[in-house]
Amino acid sequence: MEFSEKLKILRAEKGVSQAKLAESIHISRSAIAKWENGLGLPSEDSLKLLAEYFGVTKEDLLPDKAGEETLVSKNKIIDKQKQLIVGLLLGVCLGLFVLAYAFIESLREYLLMIALGIMIIALGIFNIRGNIASIHWYNRRKVSKEEQKPYCRVMGIGSVIIGAGIACSAFVQAFANEILSLISIAVGLVLMLYAQFRYNKGIF
């Protein structure tokens, strides 16, 4: 059995909330939520306090070797993905800054809005992949382990939609005239092509 499951069972048997447990061993409630969601293990000191609080040994709390290795591997993947997202965001923001100031004057005042949209999209993608770490603890403390993936997926899709809306709104405001022109050209071409294929049996 994994540490997260053991902790949930012990807390339920004692009838205490995450907040009460956190207060009793002098740590944050977010740390308890993180442990119960399988996103980490407590330090040696916290483990000792937990064992004393529940009246068990430290060995009783620790996961089996296979479970611990899985958790360590999962945390390494999450850390790599976080680094990738940060690097991607920095690269996109730098690219937008250079692009706007060097070539596209109309984008300059919307850079922050575009960067925010891209950041939210990136976080959404991170969540869609099943990573719960970037969703703040108070939004997920009651999510069971079995429902973690669908929860992350829906939260991630919501984040991507919001981010895309913000970024698209910025681009529309920056290039309103150009976008309207492109839309009108596209609609006109679609109608003309439809007429050619529908009535003329081809373009020529």
PAVEX-397916 format. One record per residue: residue number from 1; x, y, z of N, C-alpha, C, CB in turn. Coordinates in Angstrom, 3 decimals. Glycine has a CB too. Layout:
<pts>
PT     k       n_xx       n_yy       n_zz      ca_xx      ca_yy      ca_zz       c_xx       c_yy       c_zz      cb_xx      cb_yy      cb_zz
PT   NUM          X          Y          Z          X          Y          Z          X          Y          Z          X          Y          Z
...
</pts>
This chain:
<pts>
PT     k       n_xx       n_yy       n_zz      ca_xx      ca_yy      ca_zz       c_xx       c_yy       c_zz      cb_xx      cb_yy      cb_zz
PT     1      0.849     -1.201      0.000      0.000      0.000      0.000      0.881      1.245      0.000     -0.959      0.009      1.233
PT     2      0.483      2.237     -0.769      1.260      3.465     -0.867      1.065      4.339      0.368      0.872      4.238     -2.125
PT     3      2.033      5.235      0.581      1.977      6.126      1.737      0.704      6.974      1.725      3.211      7.031      1.767
PT     4      0.315      7.472      0.540     -0.874      8.331      0.444     -2.121      7.613      0.957     -1.091      8.782     -1.010
PT     5     -2.255      6.336      0.605     -3.412      5.555      1.042     -3.370      5.288      2.542     -3.477      4.233      0.279
PT     6     -2.163      4.980      3.044     -2.009      4.734      4.478     -2.379      5.976      5.281     -0.569      4.304      4.799
PT     7     -1.938      7.137      4.812     -2.207      8.385      5.520     -3.706      8.685      5.547     -1.445      9.546      4.865
PT     8     -4.369      8.489      4.405     -5.824      8.725      4.340     -6.574      7.816      5.310     -6.343      8.500      2.905
PT     9     -6.179      6.540      5.352     -6.845      5.571      6.226     -6.648      5.952      7.689     -6.310      4.145      5.968
PT    10     -5.416      6.279      8.058     -5.119      6.644      9.446     -5.871      7.907      9.853     -3.609      6.847      9.635
PT    11     -5.939      8.868      8.949     -6.640     10.120      9.251     -8.141      9.881      9.407     -6.381     11.162      8.146
PT    12     -8.678      9.020      8.541    -10.100      8.697      8.623    -10.420      7.942      9.916    -10.528      7.864      7.405
PT    13     -9.547      7.001     10.287     -9.759      6.234     11.519     -9.729      7.130     12.753     -8.701      5.140     11.649
PT    14     -8.889      8.142     12.712     -8.772      9.065     13.846     -9.848     10.152     13.789     -7.374      9.710     13.869
PT    15    -10.481     10.285     12.622    -11.558     11.254     12.464    -11.102     12.702     12.482    -12.560     11.053     13.531
PT    16     -9.960     12.977     11.858     -9.449     14.351     11.826     -9.390     14.849     10.385     -8.047     14.434     12.486
PT    17     -9.541     16.134     10.212     -9.457     16.756      8.888     -7.994     16.998      8.537    -10.260     18.089      8.843
PT    18     -7.754     17.322      7.279     -6.392     17.663      6.864     -5.888     18.867      7.641     -6.335     17.946      5.353
PT    19     -6.774     19.846      7.837     -6.382     21.061      8.554     -5.992     20.749      9.996     -7.523     22.086      8.529
PT    20     -6.782     19.899     10.672     -6.502     19.539     12.061     -5.195     18.782     12.174     -7.638     18.704     12.638
PT    21     -4.963     17.842     11.254     -3.719     17.087     11.259     -2.526     18.018     11.042     -3.751     15.995     10.179
PT    22     -2.660     18.911     10.056     -1.580     19.859      9.755     -1.257     20.728     10.966     -1.963     20.746      8.559
PT    23     -2.301     21.194     11.635     -2.121     22.037     12.825     -1.438     21.252     13.949     -3.485     22.584     13.310
PT    24     -1.795     20.001     14.088     -1.263     19.176     15.180      0.225     18.879     15.029     -2.028     17.874     15.260
PT    25      0.683     18.742     13.770      2.110     18.431     13.576      2.882     19.623     13.009      2.266     17.225     12.640
PT    26      2.225     20.798     13.019      2.872     22.074     12.683      3.422     22.131     11.253      3.995     22.337     13.653
PT    27      2.578     21.741     10.300      2.928     21.896      8.886      1.722     22.502      8.172      3.343     20.518      8.236
PT    28      1.862     22.800      6.893      0.751     23.394      6.144     -0.238     22.318      5.691      1.280     24.174      4.925
PT    29     -1.495     22.718      5.534     -2.508     21.777      5.049     -2.201     21.352      3.617     -3.914     22.404      5.128
PT    30     -1.566     22.249      2.842     -1.239     21.905      1.457     -0.260     20.733      1.399     -0.648     23.124      0.729
PT    31      0.604     20.621      2.422      1.548     19.497      2.456      0.796     18.185      2.652      2.593     19.691      3.583
PT    32     -0.205     18.192      3.546     -1.023     16.983      3.760     -1.743     16.601      2.465     -2.058     17.210      4.906
PT    33     -2.332     17.612      1.806     -3.049     17.361      0.552     -2.108     16.781     -0.503     -3.694     18.659      0.029
PT    34     -0.900     17.326     -0.557      0.098     16.842     -1.525      0.434     15.376     -1.254      1.386     17.707     -1.464
PT    35      0.659     15.039      0.000      1.000     13.651      0.339     -0.160     12.711      0.029      1.384     13.539      1.823
PT    36     -1.381     13.134      0.345     -2.539     12.263      0.128     -2.875     12.108     -1.351     -3.745     12.807      0.872
PT    37     -2.401     13.026     -2.178     -2.606     12.909     -3.622     -1.455     12.173     -4.298     -2.771     14.289     -4.243
PT    38     -0.533     11.644     -3.484      0.566     10.849     -4.038      1.614     11.653     -4.754      0.033      9.842     -4.966
PT    39      1.794     12.918     -4.355      2.728     13.801     -5.053      4.034     14.014     -4.301      2.078     15.127     -5.300
PT    40      4.253     13.248     -3.259      5.494     13.405     -2.525      5.461     12.642     -1.212      5.771     14.871     -2.269
PT    41      6.606     12.589     -0.570      6.728     11.948      0.731      7.201     12.975      1.751      7.703     10.742      0.668
PT    42      6.805     12.819      3.029      7.240     13.775      4.047      8.727     13.640      4.350      6.434     13.586      5.324
PT    43      9.295     14.695      4.926     10.682     14.635      5.372     10.784     13.684      6.559     11.209     16.047      5.749
PT    44     12.010     13.395      6.962     12.236     12.493      8.100     11.563     13.035      9.366     13.751     12.300      8.344
PT    45     11.672     14.351      9.581     11.066     14.958     10.780      9.545     14.870     10.735     11.497     16.428     10.915
PT    46      8.958     15.179      9.559      7.497     15.118      9.426      6.995     13.685      9.571      7.055     15.696      8.070
PT    47      7.770     12.752      9.050      7.396     11.343      9.151      7.369     10.900     10.618      8.376     10.465      8.341
PT    48      8.351     11.373     11.380      8.414     11.048     12.808      7.210     11.624     13.551      9.722     11.580     13.424
PT    49      6.854     12.875     13.229      5.701     13.513     13.870      4.398     12.797     13.520      5.613     14.985     13.458
PT    50      4.269     12.379     12.272      3.075     11.642     11.844      2.962     10.317     12.595      3.112     11.389     10.322
PT    51      4.080      9.619     12.687      4.087      8.314     13.371      3.678      8.482     14.837      5.493      7.652     13.278
PT    52      4.217      9.515     15.485      3.871      9.772     16.893      2.392     10.146     17.028      4.762     10.901     17.474
PT    53      1.898     10.950     16.089      0.511     11.410     16.156     -0.473     10.247     16.019      0.246     12.450     15.064
PT    54     -0.165      9.324     15.099     -1.083      8.200     14.859     -0.755      6.967     15.705     -1.053      7.822     13.390
PT    55      0.361      7.034     16.459      0.723      5.905     17.309      1.190      4.687     16.545     -0.430      5.530     18.154
PT    56      1.937      4.936     15.447      2.490      3.838     14.648      3.987      4.076     14.479      1.775      3.728     13.250
PT    57      4.666      3.132     13.867      6.092      3.318     13.593      6.277      3.996     12.243      6.839      1.965     13.624
PT    58      7.455      4.542     12.032      7.754      5.172     10.739      7.698      4.140      9.613      9.147      5.850     10.773
PT    59      8.120      2.921      9.925      8.115      1.855      8.915      6.692      1.501      8.484      8.822      0.604      9.458
PT    60      5.744      1.637      9.427      4.345      1.349      9.100      3.806      2.362      8.072      3.477      1.373     10.387
PT    61      4.338      3.560      8.099      3.845      4.617      7.203      4.472      4.557      5.811      4.115      5.978      7.816
PT    62      5.708      4.090      5.756      6.424      4.119      4.481      5.809      3.162      3.472      7.890      3.775      4.690
PT    63      5.839      3.553      2.170      5.302      2.664      1.122      6.243      1.501      0.887      5.077      3.435     -0.198
PT    64      5.740      0.467      0.217      6.634     -0.620     -0.152      7.629     -0.115     -1.193      5.837     -1.840     -0.692
PT    65      8.667     -0.877     -1.431      9.771     -0.418     -2.293      9.290     -0.072     -3.695     10.859     -1.489     -2.375
PT    66      8.425     -0.910     -4.258      7.935     -0.674     -5.625      7.139      0.618     -5.690      7.069     -1.853     -6.107
PT    67      6.285      0.845     -4.689      5.488      2.060     -4.659      6.339      3.297     -4.527      4.503      2.006     -3.536
PT    68      7.399      3.206     -3.707      8.302      4.346     -3.515      9.041      4.669     -4.804      9.307      4.057     -2.390
PT    69      9.509      3.622     -5.512     10.218      3.842     -6.774      9.304      4.475     -7.817     10.783      2.522     -7.306
PT    70      8.040      4.038     -7.853      7.061      4.632     -8.779      6.855      6.106     -8.478      5.717      3.890     -8.700
PT    71      6.742      6.417     -7.187      6.526      7.807     -6.773      7.720      8.683     -7.132      6.259      7.882     -5.268
PT    72      8.927      8.189     -6.876     10.140      8.940     -7.204     10.214      9.191     -8.702     11.398      8.186     -6.724
PT    73      9.907      8.138     -9.490      9.920      8.277    -10.941      8.900      9.296    -11.423      9.655      6.938    -11.595
PT    74      7.691      9.250    -10.829      6.627     10.189    -11.192      7.037     11.619    -10.886      5.330      9.845    -10.452
PT    75      7.645     11.835     -9.720      8.069     13.183     -9.332      9.165     13.710    -10.243      8.551     13.192     -7.889
PT    76     10.052     12.828    -10.708     11.103     13.241    -11.645     10.491     13.688    -12.970     12.106     12.088    -11.881
PT    77      9.489     12.951    -13.441      8.814     13.317    -14.694      8.128     14.662    -14.555      7.790     12.242    -15.098
PT    78      7.440     14.874    -13.416      6.754     16.147    -13.176      7.751     17.291    -13.157      5.971     16.104    -11.852
PT    79      8.909     17.090    -12.500      9.933     18.142    -12.441     10.463     18.472    -13.829     11.091     17.712    -11.529
PT    80     10.679     17.443    -14.657     11.163     17.676    -16.019     10.131     18.448    -16.840     11.495     16.339    -16.707
PT    81      8.857     18.082    -16.673      7.805     18.776    -17.406      7.680     20.230    -16.958      6.474     18.056    -17.224
PT    82      7.852     20.461    -15.656      7.824     21.839    -15.151      8.944     22.656    -15.778      7.947     21.860    -13.614
PT    83     10.148     22.083    -15.844     11.286     22.771    -16.434     11.033     23.056    -17.916     12.566     21.937    -16.258
PT    84     10.428     22.080    -18.599     10.116     22.251    -20.017      9.114     23.384    -20.221      9.565     20.945    -20.607
PT    85      8.078     23.422    -19.378      7.053     24.456    -19.488      7.651     25.830    -19.226      5.901     24.183    -18.512
PT    86      8.467     25.941    -18.181      9.104     27.233    -17.857      9.996     27.684    -19.008      9.936     27.127    -16.546
PT    87     10.789     26.755    -19.546     11.663     27.083    -20.674     10.874     27.515    -21.898     12.537     25.894    -21.025
PT    88      9.779     26.796    -22.168      8.928     27.131    -23.308      8.313     28.514    -23.152      7.828     26.088    -23.474
PT    89      7.801     28.796    -21.942      7.179     30.093    -21.688      8.172     31.228    -21.822      6.557     30.118    -20.308
PT    90      9.371     31.037    -21.274     10.406     32.077    -21.384     10.786     32.309    -22.843     11.659     31.687    -20.566
PT    91     10.910     31.208    -23.596     11.250     31.335    -25.011     10.166     32.049    -25.801     11.497     29.971    -25.608
PT    92      8.895     31.680    -25.544      7.773     32.322    -26.239      7.692     33.802    -25.898      6.452     31.630    -25.881
PT    93      7.834     34.117    -24.617      7.748     35.518    -24.181      8.879     36.349    -24.792      7.797     35.607    -22.638
PT    94     10.085     35.802    -24.799     11.222     36.508    -25.394     11.009     36.694    -26.890     12.533     35.743    -25.133
PT    95     10.520     35.627    -27.553     10.251     35.712    -28.987      9.196     36.749    -29.317      9.820     34.370    -29.513
PT    96      8.131     36.788    -28.527      7.076     37.788    -28.735      7.601     39.198    -28.539      5.907     37.537    -27.786
PT    97      8.404     39.368    -27.504      8.970     40.687    -27.215      9.814     41.181    -28.387      9.819     40.641    -25.930
PT    98     10.702     40.317    -28.859     11.573     40.694    -29.984     10.747     40.937    -31.240     12.630     39.597    -30.250
PT    99      9.800     40.050    -31.510      8.958     40.167    -32.701      8.163     41.460    -32.709      8.013     38.986    -32.791
PT   100      7.539     41.749    -31.569      6.690     42.940    -31.487      7.489     44.219    -31.611      5.923     42.948    -30.187
PT   101      8.577     44.303    -30.902      9.347     45.547    -30.910     10.161     45.725    -32.182     10.266     45.592    -29.716
PT   102     10.511     44.625    -32.815     11.312     44.747    -34.028     10.463     44.879    -35.285     12.222     43.557    -34.160
PT   103      9.331     44.199    -35.331      8.586     44.133    -36.585      7.118     44.550    -36.508      8.655     42.766    -37.101
PT   104      6.441     44.266    -35.392      4.989     44.459    -35.359      4.609     45.442    -34.256      4.266     43.111    -35.148
PT   105      4.466     46.659    -34.613      4.178     47.711    -33.629      2.815     47.517    -32.963      4.232     49.083    -34.299
PT   106      1.836     47.029    -33.732      0.472     46.891    -33.200      0.371     45.841    -32.079     -0.483     46.521    -34.329
PT   107      1.393     44.952    -31.962      1.354     43.919    -30.931      1.894     44.401    -29.587      2.138     42.718    -31.387
PT   108      2.615     45.503    -29.576      3.368     45.899    -28.386      2.524     46.016    -27.136      4.046     47.195    -28.631
PT   109      1.376     46.673    -27.229      0.574     46.887    -26.027     -0.194     45.644    -25.580     -0.393     48.008    -26.264
PT   110     -0.160     44.580    -26.382     -0.894     43.351    -26.030      0.025     42.193    -25.652     -1.775     42.928    -27.187
PT   111      1.323     42.487    -25.497      2.291     41.426    -25.210      1.983     40.680    -23.920      3.680     42.005    -25.134
PT   112      1.694     41.410    -22.846      1.411     40.774    -21.561      0.177     39.878    -21.642      1.216     41.834    -20.478
PT   113     -0.831     40.350    -22.352     -2.069     39.589    -22.514     -1.801     38.293    -23.282     -3.136     40.436    -23.244
PT   114     -1.006     38.377    -24.333     -0.669     37.194    -25.130      0.157     36.216    -24.302      0.101     37.596    -26.407
PT   115      1.147     36.742    -23.567      2.005     35.893    -22.736      1.173     35.185    -21.656      3.133     36.737    -22.083
PT   116      0.230     35.906    -21.055     -0.642     35.306    -20.041     -1.466     34.172    -20.640     -1.572     36.370    -19.429
PT   117     -2.031     34.415    -21.824     -2.823     33.386    -22.497     -2.007     32.138    -22.782     -3.395     33.927    -23.792
PT   118     -0.781     32.337    -23.265      0.093     31.202    -23.586      0.466     30.446    -22.316      1.370     31.684    -24.317
PT   119      0.715     31.180    -21.230      1.066     30.541    -19.964     -0.078     29.665    -19.458      1.426     31.599    -18.914
PT   120     -1.307     30.184    -19.546     -2.468     29.414    -19.089     -2.683     28.189    -19.972     -3.733     30.293    -19.084
PT   121     -2.459     28.336    -21.278     -2.560     27.190    -22.186     -1.546     26.115    -21.803     -2.339     27.635    -23.650
PT   122     -0.297     26.553    -21.536      0.758     25.596    -21.162      0.410     24.862    -19.875      2.102     26.316    -21.002
PT   123     -0.103     25.579    -18.890     -0.502     24.948    -17.634     -1.658     23.972    -17.860     -0.901     26.017    -16.600
PT   124     -2.574     24.356    -18.766     -3.689     23.471    -19.100     -3.207     22.169    -19.707     -4.643     24.161    -20.055
PT   125     -2.255     22.260    -20.618     -1.684     21.061    -21.246     -0.999     20.187    -20.195     -0.676     21.452    -22.358
PT   126     -0.305     20.841    -19.267      0.360     20.148    -18.164     -0.653     19.346    -17.351      1.098     21.155    -17.257
PT   127     -1.818     19.950    -17.078     -2.866     19.273    -16.308     -3.546     18.161    -17.101     -3.906     20.279    -15.852
PT   128     -3.783     18.400    -18.397     -4.434     17.391    -19.248     -3.635     16.080    -19.239     -4.580     17.919    -20.703
PT   129     -2.326     16.206    -19.121     -1.459     15.021    -19.112     -1.534     14.246    -17.793     -0.019     15.433    -19.376
PT   130     -2.376     14.735    -16.860     -2.580     14.000    -15.614     -1.784     14.494    -14.438     -2.264     12.598    -15.825
PT   131     -1.125     15.649    -14.585     -0.328     16.193    -13.495     -1.158     17.176    -12.684      0.941     16.874    -14.034
PT   132     -1.286     16.883    -11.403     -2.159     17.667    -10.540     -1.391     18.741     -9.764     -2.885     16.752     -9.573
PT   133     -0.064     18.702     -9.846      0.759     19.566     -8.997      0.525     21.062     -9.236      2.215     19.250     -9.221
PT   134      0.197     21.451    -10.460      0.035     22.876    -10.743     -1.353     23.406    -10.424      0.342     23.140    -12.179
PT   135     -2.271     22.522     -9.983     -3.590     22.974     -9.535     -3.502     23.173     -8.030     -4.732     21.942     -9.918
PT   136     -3.802     24.357     -7.556     -3.591     24.677     -6.149     -4.348     23.720     -5.237     -4.016     26.110     -5.866
PT   137     -3.759     23.431     -4.064     -4.299     22.398     -3.169     -5.745     22.631     -2.774     -3.464     22.315     -1.931
PT   138     -6.172     23.892     -2.581     -7.541     24.094     -2.097     -8.577     23.774     -3.169     -7.724     25.529     -1.619
PT   139     -8.146     23.650     -4.419     -9.064     23.279     -5.496     -9.144     21.768     -5.685     -8.636     23.936     -6.798
PT   140     -8.332     21.013     -4.960     -8.267     19.580     -5.245     -8.142     18.699     -4.010     -7.118     19.311     -6.145
PT   141     -8.284     19.266     -2.815     -8.007     18.478     -1.622     -8.980     17.321     -1.417     -8.033     19.366     -0.421
PT   142    -10.171     17.374     -2.050    -11.147     16.298     -1.873    -11.174     15.326     -3.056    -12.529     16.888     -1.669
PT   143    -10.299     15.526     -4.026    -10.281     14.651     -5.202     -9.628     13.324     -4.840     -9.529     15.324     -6.385
PT   144    -10.330     12.221     -5.082     -9.767     10.905     -4.790     -8.716     10.547     -5.842    -10.883      9.826     -4.745
PT   145     -7.876      9.601     -5.499     -6.811      9.198     -6.419     -7.384      8.632     -7.715     -5.898      8.163     -5.754
PT   146     -8.508      7.902     -7.602     -9.125      7.295     -8.783     -9.659      8.363     -9.749    -10.264      6.354     -8.358
PT   147    -10.083      9.507     -9.208    -10.671     10.567    -10.041     -9.669     11.647    -10.410    -11.844     11.198     -9.324
PT   148     -8.412     11.449    -10.036     -7.404     12.481    -10.275     -7.203     12.768    -11.766     -6.084     12.064     -9.653
PT   149     -7.099     11.697    -12.591     -6.839     11.900    -14.023     -7.992     12.609    -14.741     -6.575     10.562    -14.692
PT   150     -9.252     12.138    -14.561    -10.340     12.880    -15.215    -10.471     14.309    -14.703    -11.652     12.155    -15.014
PT   151    -10.205     14.515    -13.401    -10.247     15.868    -12.826     -9.206     16.760    -13.504    -10.000     15.820    -11.289
PT   152     -7.988     16.236    -13.619     -6.915     16.991    -14.269     -7.262     17.302    -15.723     -5.597     16.211    -14.200
PT   153     -7.863     16.309    -16.397     -8.194     16.482    -17.808     -9.199     17.614    -18.001     -8.748     15.179    -18.388
PT   154    -10.269     17.602    -17.196    -11.295     18.637    -17.334    -10.743     20.012    -16.937    -12.526     18.288    -16.471
PT   155     -9.978     20.061    -15.827     -9.364     21.322    -15.406     -8.412     21.833    -16.485     -8.612     21.144    -14.067
PT   156     -7.669     20.907    -17.096     -6.718     21.294    -18.133     -7.402     21.837    -19.366     -5.859     20.124    -18.510
PT   157     -8.473     21.159    -19.802     -9.222     21.641    -20.971     -9.793     23.030    -20.697    -10.362     20.656    -21.338
PT   158    -10.321     23.224    -19.481    -10.844     24.540    -19.108     -9.766     25.597    -19.167    -11.448     24.499    -17.717
PT   159     -8.563     25.265    -18.672     -7.450     26.214    -18.688     -7.023     26.547    -20.122     -6.257     25.646    -17.901
PT   160     -6.964     25.518    -20.968     -6.567     25.749    -22.376     -7.571     26.669    -23.066     -6.459     24.399    -23.150
PT   161     -8.854     26.439    -22.824     -9.894     27.286    -23.444     -9.756     28.736    -22.977    -11.315     26.750    -23.103
PT   162     -9.551     28.925    -21.672     -9.391     30.285    -21.135     -8.145     30.944    -21.731     -9.296     30.256    -19.580
PT   163     -7.030     30.220    -21.726     -5.789     30.769    -22.269     -5.902     31.117    -23.739     -4.664     29.794    -22.071
PT   164     -6.534     30.219    -24.513     -6.719     30.470    -25.948     -7.603     31.697    -26.169     -7.339     29.233    -26.642
PT   165     -8.636     31.833    -25.327     -9.520     32.994    -25.440     -8.784     34.296    -25.189    -10.676     32.869    -24.469
PT   166     -7.931     34.297    -24.149     -7.158     35.505    -23.818     -6.186     35.849    -24.949     -6.382     35.308    -22.489
PT   167     -5.445     34.836    -25.418     -4.462     35.081    -26.477     -5.142     35.522    -27.780     -3.623     33.816    -26.724
PT   168     -6.227     34.840    -28.144     -6.950     35.197    -29.372     -7.535     36.607    -29.275     -8.074     34.178    -29.649
PT   169     -8.046     36.938    -28.108     -8.601     38.277    -27.906     -7.533     39.342    -28.128     -9.197     38.409    -26.494
PT   170     -6.321     39.070    -27.616     -5.222     40.026    -27.800     -4.860     40.171    -29.272     -3.990     39.586    -27.000
PT   171     -4.779     39.051    -29.988     -4.443     39.106    -31.416     -5.533     39.830    -32.211     -4.240     37.682    -31.973
PT   172     -6.795     39.577    -31.862     -7.902     40.243    -32.557     -7.827     41.750    -32.351     -9.261     39.703    -32.062
PT   173     -7.555     42.160    -31.094     -7.454     43.594    -30.816     -6.258     44.225    -31.523     -7.348     43.831    -29.313
PT   174     -5.169     43.459    -31.613     -3.964     43.994    -32.252     -4.100     44.056    -33.772     -2.757     43.147    -31.878
PT   175     -4.800     43.081    -34.343     -4.895     43.002    -35.807     -6.341     42.992    -36.277     -4.181     41.754    -36.319
PT   176     -7.195     43.777    -35.642     -8.634     43.764    -35.955     -8.901     43.939    -37.435     -9.352     44.854    -35.184
PT   177     -8.317     44.958    -38.020     -8.567     45.236    -39.448     -8.053     44.116    -40.342     -7.911     46.557    -39.855
PT   178     -6.827     43.639    -40.033     -6.242     42.573    -40.844     -7.053     41.283    -40.745     -4.801     42.316    -40.414
PT   179     -7.507     40.967    -39.519     -8.275     39.736    -39.318     -9.612     39.799    -40.048     -8.504     39.485    -37.822
PT   180    -10.265     40.945    -39.968    -11.537     41.104    -40.686    -11.336     40.943    -42.188    -12.162     42.480    -40.382
PT   181    -10.239     41.496    -42.685     -9.942     41.369    -44.119     -9.707     39.911    -44.491     -8.709     42.218    -44.497
PT   182     -8.913     39.209    -43.671     -8.621     37.806    -43.956     -9.884     36.950    -43.901     -7.586     37.272    -42.970
PT   183    -10.748     37.233    -42.921    -12.005     36.484    -42.808    -12.873     36.707    -44.040    -12.772     36.898    -41.535
PT   184    -12.976     37.955    -44.467    -13.806     38.253    -45.639    -13.243     37.599    -46.900    -13.916     39.770    -45.841
PT   185    -11.904     37.619    -47.028    -11.269     36.975    -48.182    -11.526     35.465    -48.152     -9.742     37.263    -48.198
PT   186    -11.368     34.870    -46.953    -11.560     33.430    -46.821    -12.993     33.033    -47.140    -11.193     32.974    -45.415
PT   187    -13.965     33.787    -46.602    -15.378     33.481    -46.863    -15.688     33.617    -48.349    -16.298     34.412    -46.040
PT   188    -15.178     34.670    -48.950    -15.407     34.892    -50.379    -14.829     33.772    -51.223    -14.807     36.217    -50.808
PT   189    -13.587     33.352    -50.896    -12.946     32.275    -51.648    -13.699     30.952    -51.493    -11.496     32.107    -51.192
PT   190    -14.175     30.683    -50.298    -14.934     29.447    -50.055    -16.195     29.428    -50.909    -15.302     29.311    -48.556
PT   191    -16.903     30.552    -50.957    -18.118     30.635    -51.767    -17.816     30.470    -53.256    -18.822     31.969    -51.524
PT   192    -16.730     31.104    -53.695    -16.363     31.014    -55.111    -15.955     29.589    -55.483    -15.218     31.990    -55.431
PT   193    -15.183     28.939    -54.599    -14.779     27.562    -54.857    -15.981     26.627    -54.848    -13.751     27.107    -53.823
PT   194    -16.914     26.872    -53.924    -18.142     26.072    -53.881    -18.897     26.183    -55.209    -19.047     26.527    -52.706
PT   195    -19.004     27.431    -55.708    -19.721     27.650    -56.970    -19.029     26.927    -58.119    -19.823     29.153    -57.279
PT   196    -17.677     27.004    -58.124    -16.923     26.357    -59.206    -17.117     24.839    -59.202    -15.431     26.690    -59.082
PT   197    -17.000     24.226    -58.008    -17.115     22.773    -57.934    -18.563     22.299    -58.036    -16.505     22.273    -56.642
PT   198    -19.490     23.119    -57.526    -20.909     22.709    -57.525    -21.530     22.844    -58.905    -21.708     23.546    -56.517
PT   199    -21.197     23.925    -59.599    -21.870     24.204    -60.871    -20.963     24.053    -62.084    -22.434     25.591    -60.850
PT   200    -19.639     24.220    -61.860    -18.742     24.156    -63.012    -17.951     22.850    -63.048    -17.785     25.338    -62.994
PT   201    -18.202     21.952    -62.061    -17.557     20.650    -61.958    -16.039     20.747    -61.881    -17.948     19.797    -63.130
PT   202    -15.533     21.778    -61.274    -14.078     21.946    -61.110    -13.689     23.403    -61.214    -13.312     21.127    -62.157
PT   203    -12.413     23.679    -60.939    -11.961     25.082    -60.966    -11.904     25.606    -62.386    -10.583     25.222    -60.305
PT   204    -11.463     24.762    -63.319    -11.335     25.237    -64.705    -12.423     24.633    -65.588     -9.942     24.888    -65.272
</pts>
